[in-house]
Structure formats: C-alpha cells, structure tokens
Amino acid sequence: MYENNNPLISVVMPNYNGGSFLKESIRSVLDQTYHNFEFIIVDDGSSDNSVDIIKRYEKEDKRIHPILCAMNQGVSAARNKGIEKSRGEFIALIDNDDTWEPEKLERQLAIAIKDVDIVYCSYDFIDEHGEKIKKPFIVPPKANFHSMLTSSVISSSTAFIRADILEKNPFSSEYYHEDYVLWMKLLRKGATAEGERTVLMHYRQRPGSKSQNKGNSAKERWNTFRKALGLNLISSIWYFLCYSVKGVIKYYF
C-alpha cells in the first residue's frame, strides 16, 4: 500500500433503476484492496428499490455518500453531480451494473501517480447472470486522440482520472456516446492516457441495454465523428469503417 502517497480517490456511480445489479456493483467497490476512497452514488430518480439498497449500504460503510435526485436527468447529469461533490485527487467511474476486481483502484493508482492523466484497464464481458460470455478485451498500454479514432479502449467503468481535469470538463448530454466524446476532448487537448493490461473490470451486457443497441450506436458514432469531433467527410468514413470492423471483432469474436 502507499504509505507515503495515500491520496483520496472519489468513486462515482450514477444509478437509475439499477436494483437488479446494484448490490453486486457496490460490493465490488467496497471490497477494494485500496481503502482510502469516498463512494458517491448518484441515484437519478429511480422508481425501483435502488434507494433502499443504497441507504442500506450507507449505514454499513461511512465511505458511501448518496446523492438522491427527485427527477431523472440522465447519466451525464448524474455523473457531473457526483464529480461536483467529490473531494478526491482522482476520480474512478463505475456504472451500476458493472463490477471491479479487488485490486483495480490500487493498480490504477500506481500508474496515475507517475503523472498520468487518464488510466484505463482491460475488461471481460459478463451476462445478466454474471457469467463470462466472450474473450476479454486487452487494452493497449497507451492511447491518444488518433488511436482512439479507430478503436475506443476506454470504457467508462475502467476510467481513473485526475479530478482537476474532470472538474473543468464535464460530461455532455448532447451526444449518445457521452463518455467517448469526453475522452476524445481530453486527449485532443493533450491529456495522457495509459492502460493497465490486467483484466480489472467486468462489463455487463444484457438484452435491451444501451451497449446492445448496435444500430443506434453506429449511427451515433457517425454523428460523433462529424459533429462532436468535427472530422471531414473522408476522415469520418475511414474512421467509421475502422470502428465498425474493430467493433465486430471486439464484441462478437
């Protein structure tokens, strides 16, 4: 553990009607080998049993700090609220249906304290029952704006970022791939990004989820290239083809 460098990490989880998987996700954060963190769970107006689950865990662990929103405003707004309330030197994001390996924060911090702005990690894929469904996605050791045009290697539940960067660059609700748009914005500005190649996150894929709607995802990725990133037509076509081929390999093989 880091006896001389024990920075506070803020873990931010947005939640909307995630009661089915929320307990598992919360537990994976509380079981981290690195203990100096605060856990901000932003409930975005859930109508299921999510709030009861969150309050139950709040009583068990003083590191949990709920933010309970009366109305649903979307994942970007929920993440931004959590980031605004955070006090940590670093922020780690996790979605309400994904889970972490116990050493995730510890391993990523070891990279981040070497003056790296964004740290990501490898991950595998699980179904709604927690069963592994395909081979893991092993990330490259480094990423930059140009490499991320052809293959997005930063999943939101793997992102470990310097807090001062996120405070100045909030998520936008304007785009479907709000996390990808933010990563690209930061990388274009010169942020450094390095990967921990160990599988430290379990990415849940389930019927009807946003990640499973590949048709809409493809349409919105084109929209991201043209509008959010301002690429010309030829560049957009090229990078869209690269995205499509690599996406098929990533999710289906």
N, C-alpha and C positions, 0 to 999 in steps of 0.2 A: 504494500500500500504506500501511498505518497505521504510520508511523514513530514517532509519539508514543503510539499506543494499539494495542499488538500483543498482545492477550490470547490466552491459550491456549484453544483450542477442543477439547473432547473429542467425538470422533465415536464413537458406539456402534452396533454392528451385531450383532443376535442371528442365529444361524445354526443350522439343523437340516436336515441332508441337502440343502444348497443347492449342491452341487458343480457342477450344470449351469450356473448363472449367477453363481457366486461370484466368479470371476476378473474378469468384466466390472464387477461392482459394486465390488469392491475397487479396481480400476484407476481407476474414475471418482472415487473419493475421493483416491487418491494424486496424481491429475492436477489437483488444485485449484490455483487461482492464489494462494490464501491458504495459506501453508505452515506456520504455527505451530499445529499441531494434533497431538494424540495420537489413535491409531486403535485403539479397544478392540473386538476381535472376540470375541464370546462364543459358543463352539461348545457347543450344548446336547445333547451326547451323540450326535453324528452317527454313522451306520454306513456312510456313503459315503466318498468321497475328500476330503471337506471339510477335515479336519485336515491332510492333506498339502499342500493348496493354501494354507492359512493359514500353515503353517510355512515354506513356500517364500517367500511374500511377507514374512514376518517377517525372514528372512535378508537380503532386499533392501532393506528400509526400517525403520530403527530406530524410526520413529514407531508401528509396529504392535505392540500388546501383546495377545496372545491370552489368553483365559481358557478352559480346556478342562474342560468338565464331564463327569463319568463317566456321569451319568444324565440323561435328558431330563426337564425340569421345566416346559417351556412358555415361550412367548415373553415373558410378563410377568416371570417369574423371571429369564430371561436378560437382559432389558433392565435390570432392577433391579441385577443383579450388575455389569453394565458401568458403570452410573451410580455404584454404591458405590465402584468402583475409580478413577473419573475424578478428574482434578486440575484440569480446565479451569474457566474462569469461565463458559463457555457450553457447552451440550451440543447436538449435532446428531445426530438419529436417522436411520438408514437401514436398510431391510430388505435381505435378502441377494439379492433378485432385481431390485431397482430400481437405477437409475443416476442420477448427477448431471451437470449441465453444469459445466464447469470453474470458472465464477465463482460458483457457488452460495454457498459459505461467505463469500466476500468481500462479495457483495451483501447477504446477510442480516446480517452483522456491522455493515455500515454503518447498518442500521436499528436493530439491537439496542442499539448504543452510545448511542442517543438516549433511553435509559431505557425500552425496550420489553421486556416480559417474554417474549412468545412471538412469533416471526416465522415465517411460513409463505410459501409461494410457489405460483405456477401450475405446472401439470404437464400432460404429454400422456400418451397411452396407447400401449403397445407390446405386441406379442405375444411368444411364446416365442422367436421368431427376431430380435427387436429391431426389427421393422417397425412403423411407426405405423399405428394401426387406427381412430382416430376423431379428431375435432377436440379441441384442448386444452381443459382446464378452466382458465379465467382467474378467479383469485380476487378477491374484493372487497378494497379497501385496508384495511379494518378488520373485526374480528369481535368479538362479545361473546356473553354467555350466551344472550340471546334470539334473536339472529340465527342462532346455531349450532343452535338447536332446529329450525329449518326447513331448514337446509342445512349439512352438515358440510363446512367448507372447509379443514380442517387434516388433511392426510394424514400418517401417521407419518414417512414418508421426506422430508417437507418441513419437519418441526418443528425449530426452532432456539430453544432455551430457556435462560434463566438457570439455571445449575447449582444455586444455592441453593434454587430453587423445587422442582426435581425431587428433590433430596435429602430434602426434607421431605414430598414427596407421591409415593410410589412407585406403580408400576402395580399394578393388582389383577387377579388371575387369576379373579376371581369372575364376570366378565362377558365375553361373546364379543367385544364392541367395547371392549376394554380401553383402547385409546388414546382413543377418543371420550369414554368415561366420565371419563378423567383430564382431558382438555381442558375438559370441562364443569365439573368440580370446581374447576379453577383459575380459570376465567372467573367462576364464581359467587362465588368468593372475592375477585374484583376484579382479577385479572391482566389486563394489557393485551395485545392481540394485533393485529399489523399484518401486511399481506401485501406481498410483492414480486411484482408482477404479471407479471414476466418468467417464461417457462417455464424452470425450472431443474431439474426432476426428470422422469424418465421412469418411469412407473408400469406395471409389467409385469402383464398379465392373461393367465392361462393356464388351460386346462381343469383342473378339479379343485381350483383354489386356493380359499382361504377367501373371497376377494373375489368369486369367480364363483358362489358358492352363495347366490343372491339370496333363495330361500325361507327358508332358515335365518337369513340376515342380517336379513330383515324381521321375523321372529319375535323375534329377539334385540334389535332396535331397540325394539320394543314393550316388551320386558322392561326395557330401559334406561330408557325414559321412566317406567314405572310403579314399578320397584323402585330402580334406581340413583339416579334424579333425584327420585323421589317426587312425580311430577305426578299431579293428579287425573284422573278418567276422561275428562272432557270435553276438557281440555287435551291429554291423551295422544292422543285420537282426532284432534284438529285437527292436532297436530304430526306425527302419523304419516302423515296424508294429505299434508301438505306434503312430508315426507321422501320419500314414495313417488313423488309427481309429479316432484319435482326430481331424484330418483334416476334415474328413467326418462330424463329429458332429459339428465342428465349422462353416463350410461353407454351410451345407445342412439342418441343423435342428435348 
